[in-house]
Amino acid sequence: MIEIAEVLPTSPTRLWTLVQQVGVTHAVGGLPWDERGNEQPWDYMPLLRMKQRYENAGFTAFGD
């Protein structure tokens, strides 16, 4: 089975909608640098919030 993934920004953009329209189902993202200033982007909570944003938009986070 082939799963199509795309590297996407960590926050929703129009690109998220466009890639879903062509059949992309999985998201790969970088570190969430735009998170709150009191947490490091590699800490658990910023990564969890980023994963939840992808899932709320209908993507499966790569590796799940």
PDB file of N, CA, C and O in Angstrom:
ATOM      1  N   MET A   1       0.842  -1.180   0.000  1.00  0.00           N
ATOM      2  CA  MET A   1       0.000   0.000   0.000  1.00  0.00           C
ATOM      3  C   MET A   1       0.889   1.245   0.000  1.00  0.00           C
ATOM      4  O   MET A   1       1.863   1.323   0.749  1.00  0.00           O
ATOM      5  N   ILE A   2       0.555   2.185  -0.819  1.00  0.00           N
ATOM      6  CA  ILE A   2       1.306   3.438  -0.887  1.00  0.00           C
ATOM      7  C   ILE A   2       0.543   4.516  -0.124  1.00  0.00           C
ATOM      8  O   ILE A   2      -0.660   4.696  -0.309  1.00  0.00           O
ATOM      9  N   GLU A   3       1.265   5.224   0.735  1.00  0.00           N
ATOM     10  CA  GLU A   3       0.695   6.357   1.459  1.00  0.00           C
ATOM     11  C   GLU A   3       1.435   7.599   0.995  1.00  0.00           C
ATOM     12  O   GLU A   3       2.659   7.678   1.102  1.00  0.00           O
ATOM     13  N   ILE A   4       0.698   8.562   0.484  1.00  0.00           N
ATOM     14  CA  ILE A   4       1.314   9.774  -0.035  1.00  0.00           C
ATOM     15  C   ILE A   4       1.410  10.805   1.081  1.00  0.00           C
ATOM     16  O   ILE A   4       0.421  11.119   1.743  1.00  0.00           O
ATOM     17  N   ALA A   5       2.618  11.325   1.275  1.00  0.00           N
ATOM     18  CA  ALA A   5       2.862  12.332   2.312  1.00  0.00           C
ATOM     19  C   ALA A   5       3.453  13.578   1.667  1.00  0.00           C
ATOM     20  O   ALA A   5       4.025  13.516   0.578  1.00  0.00           O
ATOM     21  N   GLU A   6       3.310  14.698   2.344  1.00  0.00           N
ATOM     22  CA  GLU A   6       3.868  15.966   1.882  1.00  0.00           C
ATOM     23  C   GLU A   6       4.438  16.696   3.091  1.00  0.00           C
ATOM     24  O   GLU A   6       3.888  16.631   4.190  1.00  0.00           O
ATOM     25  N   VAL A   7       5.545  17.389   2.871  1.00  0.00           N
ATOM     26  CA  VAL A   7       6.098  18.250   3.916  1.00  0.00           C
ATOM     27  C   VAL A   7       5.253  19.516   3.931  1.00  0.00           C
ATOM     28  O   VAL A   7       5.145  20.218   2.926  1.00  0.00           O
ATOM     29  N   LEU A   8       4.660  19.796   5.078  1.00  0.00           N
ATOM     30  CA  LEU A   8       3.735  20.926   5.209  1.00  0.00           C
ATOM     31  C   LEU A   8       4.178  21.863   6.325  1.00  0.00           C
ATOM     32  O   LEU A   8       4.858  21.447   7.262  1.00  0.00           O
ATOM     33  N   PRO A   9       3.787  23.137   6.216  1.00  0.00           N
ATOM     34  CA  PRO A   9       4.050  24.063   7.326  1.00  0.00           C
ATOM     35  C   PRO A   9       3.359  23.555   8.593  1.00  0.00           C
ATOM     36  O   PRO A   9       2.415  22.768   8.518  1.00  0.00           O
ATOM     37  N   THR A  10       3.822  23.997   9.730  1.00  0.00           N
ATOM     38  CA  THR A  10       3.293  23.500  10.995  1.00  0.00           C
ATOM     39  C   THR A  10       1.947  24.105  11.375  1.00  0.00           C
ATOM     40  O   THR A  10       1.295  23.609  12.294  1.00  0.00           O
ATOM     41  N   SER A  11       1.518  25.155  10.699  1.00  0.00           N
ATOM     42  CA  SER A  11       0.210  25.763  10.920  1.00  0.00           C
ATOM     43  C   SER A  11      -0.567  25.743   9.610  1.00  0.00           C
ATOM     44  O   SER A  11       0.032  25.778   8.535  1.00  0.00           O
ATOM     45  N   PRO A  12      -1.898  25.687   9.689  1.00  0.00           N
ATOM     46  CA  PRO A  12      -2.711  25.583   8.475  1.00  0.00           C
ATOM     47  C   PRO A  12      -2.470  26.718   7.483  1.00  0.00           C
ATOM     48  O   PRO A  12      -2.377  27.889   7.851  1.00  0.00           O
ATOM     49  N   THR A  13      -2.373  26.330   6.218  1.00  0.00           N
ATOM     50  CA  THR A  13      -2.275  27.280   5.111  1.00  0.00           C
ATOM     51  C   THR A  13      -3.151  26.767   3.984  1.00  0.00           C
ATOM     52  O   THR A  13      -3.741  25.692   4.092  1.00  0.00           O
ATOM     53  N   ARG A  14      -3.238  27.521   2.913  1.00  0.00           N
ATOM     54  CA  ARG A  14      -3.998  27.065   1.748  1.00  0.00           C
ATOM     55  C   ARG A  14      -3.383  25.806   1.148  1.00  0.00           C
ATOM     56  O   ARG A  14      -4.083  25.005   0.528  1.00  0.00           O
ATOM     57  N   LEU A  15      -2.076  25.628   1.329  1.00  0.00           N
ATOM     58  CA  LEU A  15      -1.409  24.432   0.827  1.00  0.00           C
ATOM     59  C   LEU A  15      -2.009  23.165   1.434  1.00  0.00           C
ATOM     60  O   LEU A  15      -2.116  22.142   0.759  1.00  0.00           O
ATOM     61  N   TRP A  16      -2.398  23.232   2.698  1.00  0.00           N
ATOM     62  CA  TRP A  16      -3.007  22.066   3.337  1.00  0.00           C
ATOM     63  C   TRP A  16      -4.241  21.625   2.552  1.00  0.00           C
ATOM     64  O   TRP A  16      -4.419  20.433   2.303  1.00  0.00           O
ATOM     65  N   THR A  17      -5.080  22.559   2.167  1.00  0.00           N
ATOM     66  CA  THR A  17      -6.300  22.245   1.420  1.00  0.00           C
ATOM     67  C   THR A  17      -5.961  21.710   0.034  1.00  0.00           C
ATOM     68  O   THR A  17      -6.561  20.737  -0.425  1.00  0.00           O
ATOM     69  N   LEU A  18      -5.016  22.335  -0.622  1.00  0.00           N
ATOM     70  CA  LEU A  18      -4.652  21.921  -1.976  1.00  0.00           C
ATOM     71  C   LEU A  18      -4.108  20.500  -2.022  1.00  0.00           C
ATOM     72  O   LEU A  18      -4.500  19.719  -2.889  1.00  0.00           O
ATOM     73  N   VAL A  19      -3.221  20.156  -1.112  1.00  0.00           N
ATOM     74  CA  VAL A  19      -2.652  18.814  -1.154  1.00  0.00           C
ATOM     75  C   VAL A  19      -3.688  17.751  -0.815  1.00  0.00           C
ATOM     76  O   VAL A  19      -3.614  16.632  -1.322  1.00  0.00           O
ATOM     77  N   GLN A  20      -4.645  18.085   0.032  1.00  0.00           N
ATOM     78  CA  GLN A  20      -5.713  17.132   0.326  1.00  0.00           C
ATOM     79  C   GLN A  20      -6.564  16.889  -0.920  1.00  0.00           C
ATOM     80  O   GLN A  20      -7.039  15.773  -1.134  1.00  0.00           O
ATOM     81  N   GLN A  21      -6.760  17.910  -1.735  1.00  0.00           N
ATOM     82  CA  GLN A  21      -7.560  17.772  -2.942  1.00  0.00           C
ATOM     83  C   GLN A  21      -6.927  16.842  -3.969  1.00  0.00           C
ATOM     84  O   GLN A  21      -7.629  16.277  -4.807  1.00  0.00           O
ATOM     85  N   VAL A  22      -5.601  16.679  -3.911  1.00  0.00           N
ATOM     86  CA  VAL A  22      -4.926  15.775  -4.853  1.00  0.00           C
ATOM     87  C   VAL A  22      -4.619  14.418  -4.217  1.00  0.00           C
ATOM     88  O   VAL A  22      -3.920  13.601  -4.816  1.00  0.00           O
ATOM     89  N   GLY A  23      -5.130  14.172  -3.022  1.00  0.00           N
ATOM     90  CA  GLY A  23      -5.034  12.854  -2.425  1.00  0.00           C
ATOM     91  C   GLY A  23      -3.967  12.635  -1.383  1.00  0.00           C
ATOM     92  O   GLY A  23      -3.731  11.496  -0.978  1.00  0.00           O
ATOM     93  N   VAL A  24      -3.313  13.692  -0.935  1.00  0.00           N
ATOM     94  CA  VAL A  24      -2.307  13.537   0.126  1.00  0.00           C
ATOM     95  C   VAL A  24      -3.040  13.281   1.443  1.00  0.00           C
ATOM     96  O   VAL A  24      -3.962  14.011   1.806  1.00  0.00           O
ATOM     97  N   THR A  25      -2.618  12.239   2.145  1.00  0.00           N
ATOM     98  CA  THR A  25      -3.291  11.863   3.390  1.00  0.00           C
ATOM     99  C   THR A  25      -2.398  11.962   4.620  1.00  0.00           C
ATOM    100  O   THR A  25      -2.896  11.950   5.746  1.00  0.00           O
ATOM    101  N   HIS A  26      -1.081  12.060   4.420  1.00  0.00           N
ATOM    102  CA  HIS A  26      -0.137  12.103   5.535  1.00  0.00           C
ATOM    103  C   HIS A  26       0.673  13.387   5.504  1.00  0.00           C
ATOM    104  O   HIS A  26       1.010  13.899   4.437  1.00  0.00           O
ATOM    105  N   ALA A  27       0.981  13.900   6.687  1.00  0.00           N
ATOM    106  CA  ALA A  27       1.748  15.134   6.799  1.00  0.00           C
ATOM    107  C   ALA A  27       3.088  14.857   7.470  1.00  0.00           C
ATOM    108  O   ALA A  27       3.180  14.063   8.406  1.00  0.00           O
ATOM    109  N   VAL A  28       4.117  15.524   6.976  1.00  0.00           N
ATOM    110  CA  VAL A  28       5.436  15.523   7.582  1.00  0.00           C
ATOM    111  C   VAL A  28       5.763  16.981   7.867  1.00  0.00           C
ATOM    112  O   VAL A  28       5.630  17.822   6.978  1.00  0.00           O
ATOM    113  N   GLY A  29       6.183  17.294   9.068  1.00  0.00           N
ATOM    114  CA  GLY A  29       6.440  18.685   9.408  1.00  0.00           C
ATOM    115  C   GLY A  29       7.762  18.866  10.122  1.00  0.00           C
ATOM    116  O   GLY A  29       8.350  17.914  10.636  1.00  0.00           O
ATOM    117  N   GLY A  30       8.208  20.084  10.143  1.00  0.00           N
ATOM    118  CA  GLY A  30       9.409  20.432  10.889  1.00  0.00           C
ATOM    119  C   GLY A  30       9.051  20.733  12.326  1.00  0.00           C
ATOM    120  O   GLY A  30       7.957  20.410  12.789  1.00  0.00           O
ATOM    121  N   LEU A  31       9.969  21.345  13.016  1.00  0.00           N
ATOM    122  CA  LEU A  31       9.705  21.730  14.397  1.00  0.00           C
ATOM    123  C   LEU A  31       8.762  22.930  14.438  1.00  0.00           C
ATOM    124  O   LEU A  31       8.856  23.813  13.585  1.00  0.00           O
ATOM    125  N   PRO A  32       7.862  22.976  15.409  1.00  0.00           N
ATOM    126  CA  PRO A  32       6.890  24.064  15.518  1.00  0.00           C
ATOM    127  C   PRO A  32       7.503  25.327  16.134  1.00  0.00           C
ATOM    128  O   PRO A  32       7.235  25.645  17.292  1.00  0.00           O
ATOM    129  N   TRP A  33       8.311  26.034  15.374  1.00  0.00           N
ATOM    130  CA  TRP A  33       9.020  27.217  15.885  1.00  0.00           C
ATOM    131  C   TRP A  33       8.106  28.367  16.264  1.00  0.00           C
ATOM    132  O   TRP A  33       8.516  29.243  17.024  1.00  0.00           O
ATOM    133  N   ASP A  34       6.884  28.392  15.760  1.00  0.00           N
ATOM    134  CA  ASP A  34       5.980  29.509  16.043  1.00  0.00           C
ATOM    135  C   ASP A  34       5.162  29.293  17.317  1.00  0.00           C
ATOM    136  O   ASP A  34       4.219  30.041  17.575  1.00  0.00           O
ATOM    137  N   GLU A  35       5.503  28.302  18.098  1.00  0.00           N
ATOM    138  CA  GLU A  35       4.771  28.042  19.335  1.00  0.00           C
ATOM    139  C   GLU A  35       5.070  29.121  20.383  1.00  0.00           C
ATOM    140  O   GLU A  35       5.862  30.034  20.149  1.00  0.00           O
ATOM    141  N   ARG A  36       4.436  28.994  21.511  1.00  0.00           N
ATOM    142  CA  ARG A  36       4.629  29.939  22.623  1.00  0.00           C
ATOM    143  C   ARG A  36       6.108  30.070  22.985  1.00  0.00           C
ATOM    144  O   ARG A  36       6.857  29.097  22.914  1.00  0.00           O
ATOM    145  N   GLY A  37       6.512  31.244  23.364  1.00  0.00           N
ATOM    146  CA  GLY A  37       7.918  31.513  23.630  1.00  0.00           C
ATOM    147  C   GLY A  37       8.501  30.840  24.858  1.00  0.00           C
ATOM    148  O   GLY A  37       9.723  30.799  25.001  1.00  0.00           O
ATOM    149  N   ASN A  38       7.672  30.308  25.752  1.00  0.00           N
ATOM    150  CA  ASN A  38       8.211  29.715  26.977  1.00  0.00           C
ATOM    151  C   ASN A  38       8.488  28.217  26.841  1.00  0.00           C
ATOM    152  O   ASN A  38       8.836  27.564  27.825  1.00  0.00           O
ATOM    153  N   GLU A  39       8.339  27.664  25.628  1.00  0.00           N
ATOM    154  CA  GLU A  39       8.612  26.246  25.395  1.00  0.00           C
ATOM    155  C   GLU A  39       9.582  26.111  24.225  1.00  0.00           C
ATOM    156  O   GLU A  39       9.574  26.920  23.298  1.00  0.00           O
ATOM    157  N   GLN A  40      10.396  25.100  24.283  1.00  0.00           N
ATOM    158  CA  GLN A  40      11.281  24.813  23.161  1.00  0.00           C
ATOM    159  C   GLN A  40      10.481  24.031  22.108  1.00  0.00           C
ATOM    160  O   GLN A  40       9.610  23.241  22.471  1.00  0.00           O
ATOM    161  N   PRO A  41      10.758  24.233  20.825  1.00  0.00           N
ATOM    162  CA  PRO A  41       9.969  23.554  19.799  1.00  0.00           C
ATOM    163  C   PRO A  41      10.081  22.033  19.840  1.00  0.00           C
ATOM    164  O   PRO A  41       9.210  21.348  19.305  1.00  0.00           O
ATOM    165  N   TRP A  42      11.108  21.496  20.446  1.00  0.00           N
ATOM    166  CA  TRP A  42      11.269  20.039  20.524  1.00  0.00           C
ATOM    167  C   TRP A  42      10.673  19.455  21.800  1.00  0.00           C
ATOM    168  O   TRP A  42      10.742  18.246  22.019  1.00  0.00           O
ATOM    169  N   ASP A  43      10.088  20.308  22.646  1.00  0.00           N
ATOM    170  CA  ASP A  43       9.401  19.811  23.831  1.00  0.00           C
ATOM    171  C   ASP A  43       8.134  19.053  23.425  1.00  0.00           C
ATOM    172  O   ASP A  43       7.628  19.209  22.314  1.00  0.00           O
ATOM    173  N   TYR A  44       7.644  18.245  24.334  1.00  0.00           N
ATOM    174  CA  TYR A  44       6.498  17.381  24.044  1.00  0.00           C
ATOM    175  C   TYR A  44       5.243  18.156  23.639  1.00  0.00           C
ATOM    176  O   TYR A  44       4.636  17.839  22.616  1.00  0.00           O
ATOM    177  N   MET A  45       4.849  19.149  24.406  1.00  0.00           N
ATOM    178  CA  MET A  45       3.568  19.834  24.171  1.00  0.00           C
ATOM    179  C   MET A  45       3.514  20.568  22.818  1.00  0.00           C
ATOM    180  O   MET A  45       2.505  20.441  22.124  1.00  0.00           O
ATOM    181  N   PRO A  46       4.540  21.325  22.408  1.00  0.00           N
ATOM    182  CA  PRO A  46       4.470  21.936  21.080  1.00  0.00           C
ATOM    183  C   PRO A  46       4.345  20.890  19.964  1.00  0.00           C
ATOM    184  O   PRO A  46       3.619  21.098  18.992  1.00  0.00           O
ATOM    185  N   LEU A  47       5.053  19.772  20.111  1.00  0.00           N
ATOM    186  CA  LEU A  47       4.961  18.713  19.103  1.00  0.00           C
ATOM    187  C   LEU A  47       3.577  18.067  19.110  1.00  0.00           C
ATOM    188  O   LEU A  47       3.035  17.751  18.051  1.00  0.00           O
ATOM    189  N   LEU A  48       3.011  17.872  20.283  1.00  0.00           N
ATOM    190  CA  LEU A  48       1.673  17.302  20.382  1.00  0.00           C
ATOM    191  C   LEU A  48       0.636  18.235  19.753  1.00  0.00           C
ATOM    192  O   LEU A  48      -0.241  17.778  19.019  1.00  0.00           O
ATOM    193  N   ARG A  49       0.728  19.539  20.035  1.00  0.00           N
ATOM    194  CA  ARG A  49      -0.223  20.493  19.438  1.00  0.00           C
ATOM    195  C   ARG A  49      -0.106  20.510  17.919  1.00  0.00           C
ATOM    196  O   ARG A  49      -1.118  20.601  17.223  1.00  0.00           O
ATOM    197  N   MET A  50       1.119  20.424  17.396  1.00  0.00           N
ATOM    198  CA  MET A  50       1.312  20.398  15.955  1.00  0.00           C
ATOM    199  C   MET A  50       0.678  19.132  15.364  1.00  0.00           C
ATOM    200  O   MET A  50      -0.008  19.201  14.344  1.00  0.00           O
ATOM    201  N   LYS A  51       0.902  18.004  15.990  1.00  0.00           N
ATOM    202  CA  LYS A  51       0.307  16.748  15.533  1.00  0.00           C
ATOM    203  C   LYS A  51      -1.217  16.834  15.537  1.00  0.00           C
ATOM    204  O   LYS A  51      -1.871  16.369  14.604  1.00  0.00           O
ATOM    205  N   GLN A  52      -1.776  17.423  16.582  1.00  0.00           N
ATOM    206  CA  GLN A  52      -3.227  17.570  16.668  1.00  0.00           C
ATOM    207  C   GLN A  52      -3.768  18.491  15.573  1.00  0.00           C
ATOM    208  O   GLN A  52      -4.858  18.254  15.053  1.00  0.00           O
ATOM    209  N   ARG A  53      -3.012  19.547  15.216  1.00  0.00           N
ATOM    210  CA  ARG A  53      -3.448  20.425  14.116  1.00  0.00           C
ATOM    211  C   ARG A  53      -3.537  19.638  12.813  1.00  0.00           C
ATOM    212  O   ARG A  53      -4.508  19.775  12.068  1.00  0.00           O
ATOM    213  N   TYR A  54      -2.528  18.815  12.535  1.00  0.00           N
ATOM    214  CA  TYR A  54      -2.560  17.985  11.326  1.00  0.00           C
ATOM    215  C   TYR A  54      -3.760  17.041  11.363  1.00  0.00           C
ATOM    216  O   TYR A  54      -4.492  16.928  10.380  1.00  0.00           O
ATOM    217  N   GLU A  55      -3.961  16.374  12.477  1.00  0.00           N
ATOM    218  CA  GLU A  55      -5.056  15.414  12.573  1.00  0.00           C
ATOM    219  C   GLU A  55      -6.414  16.096  12.498  1.00  0.00           C
ATOM    220  O   GLU A  55      -7.331  15.563  11.873  1.00  0.00           O
ATOM    221  N   ASN A  56      -6.564  17.256  13.116  1.00  0.00           N
ATOM    222  CA  ASN A  56      -7.830  17.993  13.050  1.00  0.00           C
ATOM    223  C   ASN A  56      -8.163  18.426  11.621  1.00  0.00           C
ATOM    224  O   ASN A  56      -9.331  18.590  11.268  1.00  0.00           O
ATOM    225  N   ALA A  57      -7.134  18.606  10.813  1.00  0.00           N
ATOM    226  CA  ALA A  57      -7.344  18.994   9.409  1.00  0.00           C
ATOM    227  C   ALA A  57      -7.568  17.780   8.513  1.00  0.00           C
ATOM    228  O   ALA A  57      -7.821  17.938   7.318  1.00  0.00           O
ATOM    229  N   GLY A  58      -7.480  16.561   9.070  1.00  0.00           N
ATOM    230  CA  GLY A  58      -7.739  15.372   8.297  1.00  0.00           C
ATOM    231  C   GLY A  58      -6.509  14.609   7.846  1.00  0.00           C
ATOM    232  O   GLY A  58      -6.629  13.619   7.124  1.00  0.00           O
ATOM    233  N   PHE A  59      -5.332  15.048   8.255  1.00  0.00           N
ATOM    234  CA  PHE A  59      -4.102  14.344   7.904  1.00  0.00           C
ATOM    235  C   PHE A  59      -3.758  13.311   8.974  1.00  0.00           C
ATOM    236  O   PHE A  59      -4.178  13.419  10.126  1.00  0.00           O
ATOM    237  N   THR A  60      -2.995  12.323   8.569  1.00  0.00           N
ATOM    238  CA  THR A  60      -2.388  11.397   9.505  1.00  0.00           C
ATOM    239  C   THR A  60      -0.936  11.840   9.639  1.00  0.00           C
ATOM    240  O   THR A  60      -0.240  11.995   8.635  1.00  0.00           O
ATOM    241  N   ALA A  61      -0.483  12.043  10.855  1.00  0.00           N
ATOM    242  CA  ALA A  61       0.908  12.434  11.048  1.00  0.00           C
ATOM    243  C   ALA A  61       1.792  11.276  10.642  1.00  0.00           C
ATOM    244  O   ALA A  61       1.533  10.133  11.020  1.00  0.00           O
ATOM    245  N   PHE A  62       2.829  11.553   9.878  1.00  0.00           N
ATOM    246  CA  PHE A  62       3.691  10.504   9.365  1.00  0.00           C
ATOM    247  C   PHE A  62       4.310   9.744  10.527  1.00  0.00           C
ATOM    248  O   PHE A  62       4.802  10.349  11.480  1.00  0.00           O
ATOM    249  N   GLY A  63       4.285   8.455  10.449  1.00  0.00           N
ATOM    250  CA  GLY A  63       4.814   7.618  11.507  1.00  0.00           C
ATOM    251  C   GLY A  63       3.729   6.970  12.330  1.00  0.00           C
ATOM    252  O   GLY A  63       4.010   6.046  13.094  1.00  0.00           O
ATOM    253  N   ASP A  64       2.492   7.426  12.198  1.00  0.00           N
ATOM    254  CA  ASP A  64       1.368   6.793  12.926  1.00  0.00           C
ATOM    255  C   ASP A  64       0.921   5.556  12.176  1.00  0.00           C
ATOM    256  O   ASP A  64      -0.008   4.873  12.609  1.00  0.00           O
TER     257      ASP A  64
END
